[in-house]
Amino acid sequence: MKESKLVIEPGISPVLIKISNFLARQNIKAYLVGGFVRDLLLGRETADIDIAISADALEIGPRIASLLDGKYVPLDEVNRVSRIVLPNLELDLSTIKGNIEQDLAQRDFSIDAIAVDLEELEKGYPSVQLIDPLGGWDDLQRKLVRATSEDALKSDAVRLLRAVRLAAELGFNIDQETKALLLRDSPLISTVAGERIREELLRLLAVPQSEQILSYLDELGLITDIIPELIQTKGSTQPKEHYWDVFNHIVHTVAAADFLLRQGDWEYANKEALTFVPWSSALAQHFKQEISHGSSRRLLLKLAALLHDIAKPQTKTIETDGRVRFLGHPQMGAEIAAEILQRLRFSAKEVKLVETMVRYHLRPTQMSQEGLPSPRAIYRYFRDAGEVGIDTLFLSLADHLATRGPNLNLAQWQEHAKVIEYALSQHLQQESIIAPLKLVDGHDLINIFGIKPGPKIGELLEAMREAQAAGELKTREAALSYIRKRLVKEAKQD
């Protein structure tokens, strides 16, 4: 056995000591295992603890949860795995099958098949013995992701994605024999439950090097096994303005999104291109906002980028003059994107936000044919895009970068970015005008104009808000006059 020094974060040590003392009193052997040990050896921060115990984890789990004032969650009844959720910390308990060496042999990759006796660690020895029967420590030194056995991926097919994710997160390589297993077993990913694919996909998208990751997933056949709808985009040609076919355009759009959010590089444009793009601490916080467990606005923007042109092959037409068109692809794409995300068990809110981004990804460039968009056009855009109005503006910019690629025209790019910045600033002004100042409400329409409750009231109030946002209405009297004239005009038309 090799020796190593493990540095435990101060906030975690008391938790481990409590668990160790409790289990020792029950004569239960316990080992720190998996990603927790791996990250400690690499000096990485971690908020997830994995402990293997020589008892039924589903029976012991509730008692440890009570000890720590945490929430108990049974994870896997077949393999006897439980979870205790604490503030800023998750603790997974697994049941050892046989001895610890046999248990480690059933794990996914050698770097996750290292264990440390919890009691030894709790006693505060300057160094601890690593239980490492599969050479995980050596693979950590070599920066290598290696499967523990030929059947490691078959036994749990989500490991196909996990191998790529671990390599991406750690900056490691996948060894050649493991890559061969990935190629052999990639079709098995279709047997994995949607929620497990969702979790791994989001963690993959969290890594900035999206272009390389997605290209590698494609090389392995995994991305099209997860999203078969992408198959038709491969080799689907586009108009001359596009540097890449639809599939490669999609891949580059994902990478461009991170570049715009200051999360990655874009090899086809220098830093000067980024200076034209609006950015602020408020925008940074906007994209950090958590939407659901494991997802943020940044990750959903990248997911929308992955799906924004999914319907181009189905909507492609070639005019008599040779012009290639994709009429209706945002609308059809939104429907397809929703179906994909529902299949992968994304939450209803996540589905709605991505679906809306895909549906309106062309709208930012359609707000004005020439020059800056009008206040009304900006109001209507944000009204329709709703919660993802800002996000869709950035998707539009990413789409532009991935359309031109190496042929980016800096002047055209600057003009596009100027429109986006103007739309953002105008939107903030409109919100400050409308939100605190309600000139007229539904009761006024009923009491003053005698309109019966119904859709008509909503239509009139929306028209008034649009005029208010455009700066045309500033007083209650002006708003009432506007509605009166609108009703008179409608009566004449009838």
C-alpha positions in Angstrom: 0.0 0.0 0.0 1.1 3.6 -0.7 1.1 6.3 1.8 -0.3 9.8 1.2 -1.2 12.9 3.2 -4.8 14.0 2.8 -5.8 17.5 3.6 -9.4 17.7 4.8 -11.3 21.0 4.6 -12.1 22.3 8.1 -15.8 22.3 7.5 -15.8 18.6 6.6 -13.5 17.2 9.3 -16.0 17.4 12.2 -18.6 15.5 10.1 -16.2 12.7 9.4 -15.1 12.5 13.1 -18.8 12.2 14.1 -19.5 9.5 11.6 -16.3 7.6 12.4 -17.0 7.5 16.1 -20.6 6.4 15.6 -19.7 3.6 13.2 -16.8 2.4 15.4 -19.2 2.0 18.3 -21.3 -0.2 16.1 -18.2 -2.3 15.0 -18.8 -1.2 11.4 -15.8 -0.7 9.2 -15.9 2.4 7.0 -13.8 3.7 4.2 -13.6 6.9 2.3 -13.8 6.0 -1.4 -14.4 7.2 -4.9 -14.3 10.8 -6.1 -13.9 12.2 -2.6 -10.5 10.5 -2.1 -9.5 11.3 -5.7 -10.2 15.0 -5.2 -8.4 15.0 -1.9 -5.3 13.5 -3.5 -5.5 16.1 -6.3 -6.0 18.9 -3.9 -9.4 19.8 -5.4 -12.3 21.2 -3.4 -15.2 18.8 -3.0 -18.7 19.0 -1.4 -19.5 15.3 -1.9 -18.3 12.6 0.4 -18.4 8.9 -0.5 -18.2 6.3 2.3 -18.4 2.5 1.9 -19.4 0.6 5.0 -19.5 -3.0 6.1 -23.2 -2.8 6.9 -26.5 -2.1 5.1 -26.3 1.5 4.1 -30.1 1.8 3.9 -30.4 0.7 7.5 -27.5 2.8 8.8 -28.3 5.9 6.6 -31.3 7.2 8.6 -29.4 6.9 11.9 -26.4 8.9 10.5 -28.8 11.5 9.1 -30.4 11.9 12.5 -26.9 12.2 14.1 -26.0 15.0 11.7 -29.4 16.6 11.6 -29.5 16.0 7.8 -32.0 14.8 5.3 -32.0 11.1 4.5 -32.6 9.9 0.9 -32.6 6.2 -0.1 -30.8 6.2 -3.5 -30.6 2.6 -4.7 -32.4 -0.3 -3.0 -30.8 -3.0 -5.2 -27.2 -1.9 -4.5 -28.1 -0.6 -1.1 -26.9 3.0 -1.4 -28.2 6.0 0.6 -27.6 9.7 0.8 -27.5 12.2 3.6 -28.0 15.8 2.6 -26.5 18.5 4.7 -26.1 22.3 4.1 -23.5 22.6 1.3 -22.6 18.9 1.6 -23.8 15.6 0.3 -22.8 12.3 1.9 -23.3 9.0 0.0 -23.2 5.7 1.9 -22.7 2.5 0.0 -22.8 -1.1 1.2 -19.5 -3.1 0.8 -20.0 -6.3 -1.1 -17.3 -8.7 0.1 -14.2 -7.0 1.3 -13.0 -3.5 0.4 -10.7 -4.7 -2.4 -13.6 -6.6 -4.0 -15.8 -3.5 -3.6 -13.2 -1.2 -5.3 -12.9 -3.7 -8.2 -16.6 -3.1 -9.0 -16.1 0.7 -9.4 -15.9 2.6 -12.7 -12.3 3.9 -13.1 -9.0 3.2 -11.3 -8.8 6.8 -10.1 -12.1 6.3 -8.3 -11.1 2.9 -6.9 -8.9 4.2 -4.1 -10.0 3.9 -0.5 -8.8 5.2 2.9 -9.8 3.6 6.3 -12.0 6.3 7.9 -10.8 5.4 11.4 -7.2 5.9 10.4 -7.9 9.2 8.9 -10.0 10.3 11.9 -7.0 9.6 14.2 -5.1 12.4 12.5 -2.1 10.4 11.3 0.4 12.6 9.3 -0.1 10.2 6.4 -2.5 7.5 5.6 -2.4 4.2 3.8 -4.0 4.2 0.4 -6.0 1.0 -0.4 -5.3 1.0 -4.1 -5.5 -2.5 -5.7 -6.0 -1.2 -9.3 -3.2 1.4 -9.6 -5.4 4.4 -9.3 -2.6 6.5 -7.6 -0.3 5.9 -10.6 -3.1 6.9 -13.0 -3.6 10.1 -11.1 0.1 10.8 -11.6 -0.1 10.0 -15.3 -3.4 12.0 -15.6 -5.2 9.1 -17.0 -8.8 7.9 -16.9 -8.8 4.1 -17.1 -11.7 1.6 -16.7 -11.3 -0.8 -13.9 -12.3 -3.8 -16.1 -13.5 -4.7 -19.5 -17.1 -4.9 -18.3 -16.9 -1.7 -16.2 -18.9 0.4 -18.7 -21.4 -2.3 -19.5 -22.3 -2.7 -15.9 -23.5 0.9 -15.7 -23.7 2.6 -19.0 -23.8 6.2 -17.6 -20.1 5.6 -17.0 -19.7 6.2 -20.8 -20.5 9.8 -20.2 -18.7 10.0 -16.9 -15.4 8.9 -18.5 -15.5 11.9 -20.8 -16.7 14.2 -18.1 -14.0 13.2 -15.7 -11.3 13.6 -18.3 -12.7 17.1 -19.2 -13.0 18.3 -15.6 -9.6 17.0 -14.5 -7.7 17.8 -17.7 -6.8 14.1 -18.1 -6.6 11.8 -21.1 -8.6 8.6 -21.6 -6.3 5.6 -22.1 -6.5 3.8 -25.4 -8.0 0.6 -24.1 -10.8 2.5 -22.3 -11.4 4.5 -25.4 -11.9 1.2 -27.3 -14.4 0.2 -24.7 -16.2 3.5 -25.1 -16.5 3.0 -28.8 -17.7 -0.6 -28.3 -20.3 0.1 -25.6 -21.5 3.6 -26.7 -24.9 2.4 -27.9 -25.7 1.3 -24.4 -26.1 4.9 -23.3 -29.7 4.7 -24.8 -30.6 2.3 -21.9 -29.7 4.8 -19.2 -32.5 6.7 -17.4 -33.1 10.2 -18.7 -32.4 11.9 -15.3 -29.0 10.3 -15.1 -28.1 11.5 -18.6 -29.4 15.0 -17.7 -27.0 15.1 -14.7 -23.9 14.1 -16.7 -24.8 16.3 -19.7 -25.1 19.4 -17.5 -21.8 18.6 -15.8 -20.2 18.2 -19.2 -21.6 21.6 -20.4 -20.2 23.2 -17.2 -16.7 22.6 -18.5 -15.6 25.5 -20.7 -13.9 23.5 -23.5 -17.3 22.7 -25.1 -16.0 22.4 -28.7 -13.5 19.7 -27.9 -15.9 17.8 -25.5 -18.8 17.7 -28.0 -16.4 16.7 -30.8 -15.1 13.9 -28.7 -18.6 12.7 -27.8 -19.4 12.7 -31.5 -16.3 10.7 -32.2 -17.4 8.1 -29.7 -21.0 8.2 -31.1 -22.4 9.3 -27.7 -23.9 12.6 -28.6 -26.1 11.2 -31.3 -27.0 8.2 -29.2 -28.2 10.7 -26.5 -29.9 13.1 -29.0 -30.6 11.1 -32.2 -32.3 14.2 -33.7 -28.8 15.5 -34.3 -28.0 12.8 -36.8 -29.8 14.7 -39.7 -27.7 17.9 -39.0 -24.5 16.1 -39.9 -23.4 17.1 -43.4 -26.5 19.3 -43.9 -25.1 22.2 -46.0 -26.0 25.8 -45.4 -25.9 29.1 -47.4 -22.5 30.6 -48.3 -22.7 32.9 -45.2 -22.2 29.9 -43.1 -18.7 28.5 -42.7 -19.8 25.1 -41.3 -22.6 22.6 -41.9 -25.5 22.5 -39.5 -23.9 20.0 -37.0 -20.5 21.8 -36.8 -22.3 25.2 -36.6 -24.2 23.9 -33.6 -21.0 22.6 -31.9 -19.3 26.0 -32.4 -22.3 27.9 -31.2 -22.1 26.1 -27.8 -18.4 27.1 -27.6 -19.1 30.7 -28.7 -21.7 31.1 -25.9 -19.0 30.4 -23.3 -16.7 32.9 -25.0 -19.3 35.6 -24.8 -19.9 34.8 -21.1 -16.2 35.1 -20.4 -16.0 31.4 -19.6 -13.8 30.2 -22.5 -11.8 31.1 -25.6 -12.9 31.4 -29.2 -10.1 30.6 -31.6 -11.7 32.4 -34.5 -11.8 35.9 -33.0 -9.4 37.9 -31.0 -10.2 39.6 -27.7 -11.1 42.8 -29.6 -14.3 41.1 -30.7 -15.3 40.7 -27.1 -14.9 44.4 -26.3 -18.0 45.2 -28.3 -20.2 42.8 -26.3 -22.0 44.2 -23.3 -20.9 42.8 -20.0 -21.4 43.8 -16.3 -21.4 42.2 -12.9 -25.2 42.2 -13.1 -25.0 40.1 -16.4 -22.5 37.8 -14.8 -24.9 37.2 -11.8 -27.8 36.7 -14.3 -26.1 33.8 -16.0 -24.9 32.3 -12.7 -28.5 32.1 -11.5 -29.6 28.6 -10.5 -32.7 27.3 -12.4 -33.0 23.8 -11.1 -30.8 21.3 -9.3 -27.5 21.2 -11.3 -28.5 23.8 -13.9 -27.9 27.5 -14.3 -28.8 30.1 -16.9 -25.3 29.7 -18.4 -25.8 25.9 -18.8 -29.3 26.3 -20.3 -28.0 28.9 -22.8 -25.4 26.3 -23.9 -28.1 23.7 -24.1 -30.2 26.0 -26.2 -27.2 26.6 -28.4 -26.9 22.8 -28.9 -30.5 22.6 -30.0 -31.2 25.9 -31.7 -30.9 24.6 -35.3 -32.1 21.1 -34.6 -34.9 21.5 -37.2 -32.9 22.9 -40.0 -32.7 19.7 -42.0 -36.5 19.1 -41.9 -37.2 22.7 -43.0 -34.5 23.0 -45.7 -35.7 24.2 -49.1 -33.7 25.3 -52.2 -35.3 28.0 -54.3 -35.2 28.1 -58.1 -32.4 30.7 -57.9 -30.4 28.3 -55.7 -31.1 30.1 -52.4 -31.2 27.8 -49.4 -33.8 28.6 -46.8 -34.9 27.1 -43.5 -38.4 28.7 -43.0 -40.0 27.9 -39.7 -37.0 26.1 -38.2 -37.1 28.1 -34.9 -40.7 27.1 -34.3 -40.3 23.5 -35.2 -36.9 23.4 -33.4 -38.6 24.7 -30.2 -41.0 21.8 -30.3 -38.3 19.2 -31.0 -36.1 20.7 -28.2 -38.9 20.4 -25.7 -39.4 16.8 -26.6 -35.7 16.0 -26.2 -35.5 17.7 -22.8 -38.7 16.1 -21.5 -37.2 12.7 -22.6 -34.1 13.5 -20.6 -36.2 14.5 -17.6 -35.4 18.1 -17.4 -37.7 20.1 -15.2 -40.7 21.9 -16.7 -39.1 25.3 -16.1 -35.8 24.2 -17.8 -37.8 22.9 -20.8 -39.7 26.1 -21.1 -36.7 28.4 -20.9 -34.7 26.4 -23.5 -37.7 26.0 -25.7 -38.3 29.8 -25.7 -34.7 30.6 -26.5 -34.8 28.2 -29.5 -38.1 29.7 -30.7 -36.9 33.3 -30.6 -33.2 32.9 -31.4 -33.6 34.9 -34.7 -35.8 37.6 -33.2 -32.9 39.9 -32.0 -31.7 40.4 -35.6 -35.3 40.9 -36.8 -36.0 43.8 -34.5 -34.7 46.2 -37.1 -33.9 45.9 -40.8 -31.5 48.9 -40.6 -30.1 50.9 -37.7 -31.2 50.5 -34.1 -34.6 48.9 -33.3 -37.5 51.1 -32.2 -38.7 51.1 -28.5 -41.8 49.2 -29.6 -39.8 46.5 -31.3 -37.7 46.1 -28.2 -40.7 46.0 -26.0 -42.4 43.3 -28.1 -39.2 41.2 -28.2 -38.9 41.2 -24.4 -42.6 40.6 -24.0 -42.4 37.5 -26.2 -39.1 36.2 -24.9 -40.1 36.7 -21.3 -37.7 35.3 -18.8 -35.0 34.5 -21.4 -35.0 37.9 -23.2 -31.4 38.6 -22.1 -30.3 35.0 -22.6 -31.6 34.9 -26.2 -29.7 38.1 -27.1 -26.5 36.3 -26.2 -27.6 33.2 -28.1 -28.1 35.5 -31.1 -24.5 36.7 -30.7 -23.1 33.2 -30.3 -25.1 32.2 -33.5 -23.4 35.0 -35.4 -19.9 34.0 -34.3 -20.5 30.3 -35.2 -22.0 31.3 -38.6 -19.0 33.3 -39.8 -16.3 31.4 -38.0 -12.9 32.4 -39.4 -14.6 34.7 -41.9 -16.0 37.0 -39.2 -16.4 40.6 -40.4 -15.5 42.8 -37.5 -17.6 45.7 -38.7 -20.7 43.6 -39.0 -20.0 42.0 -35.7 -19.7 45.4 -34.0 -23.0 46.5 -35.5 -24.7 43.3 -34.2 -23.2 43.8 -30.7 -24.3 47.5 -30.8 -28.0 46.4 -31.4 -27.8 43.9 -28.5 -26.3 46.5 -26.2 -28.9 49.1 -27.2 -31.8 46.6 -26.7 -30.5 45.7 -23.2 -30.2 49.4 -22.2 -33.6 50.3 -23.6 -35.2 47.3 -21.9 -33.9 48.4 -18.5 -35.3 51.9 -19.1 -38.7 50.5 -20.2 -38.8 48.3 -17.0 -38.1 51.4 -14.8 -40.9 53.3 -16.6 -43.6 50.6 -16.6 -43.0 48.6 -13.3 -43.5 51.4 -10.8 -46.1 53.4 -12.7 -49.4 51.7 -13.6 -51.3 54.5 -15.3 -54.6 52.5 -15.9 -55.8 49.2 -14.6 -58.6 46.7 -15.4 -61.0 48.3 -12.9 -60.6 51.6 -14.7 -61.6 50.0 -18.0 -64.6 48.5 -16.4 -65.8 51.5 -14.5 -64.9 54.3 -16.9 -65.5 52.6 -20.3 -68.0 50.0 -19.3 -66.0 47.1 -20.7 -67.0 43.7 -19.5 -64.4 41.4 -17.8 -62.7 39.3 -20.4 -59.8 39.1 -22.9 -60.5 42.5 -24.3 -59.3 44.1 -21.1 -56.0 42.3 -21.3 -55.5 43.4 -24.9 -56.1 47.0 -24.1 -53.8 47.0 -21.1 -51.0 45.4 -23.1 -51.4 48.0 -25.9 -51.2 50.7 -23.3 -48.1 49.2 -21.7 -46.4 49.0 -25.1 -47.2 52.7 -25.8 -46.0 53.6 -22.3 -42.7 51.7 -22.9 -42.2 53.5 -26.2 -42.4 56.8 -24.3 -45.7 57.8 -25.8 -47.8 57.8 -22.6 -46.5 59.4 -19.4 -49.7 60.4 -17.5 -53.0 58.8 -16.5 -54.9 61.3 -18.6 -52.8 60.4 -21.7 -53.4 56.7 -21.1 -57.2 57.2 -20.8 -57.2 59.3 -24.0 -55.2 56.6 -25.8 -57.7 53.9 -24.8 -60.7 56.1 -25.7 -59.3 56.7 -29.2 -58.5 53.1 -29.7 -62.1 52.1 -28.7 -63.5 54.7 -31.1 -61.3 53.4 -33.9 -62.3 49.8 -33.3 -66.0 50.8 -33.2 -65.7 52.4 -36.6 -64.0 49.4 -38.0 -66.9 47.2 -36.8 
